[in-house]
Amino acid sequence: MIFSGSVPGDSGVAKAATTIVMEIFGRNRE
């Protein structure tokens, strides 16, 4: 995870969370 000193809580965090969830669900399905 690359967390810079920028402002967190933007679409970046949402996108990362969505990607992680999709990966977990995808791996769980397999």
Beta strands, then each sheet from edge to edge (+ up, - down):
end
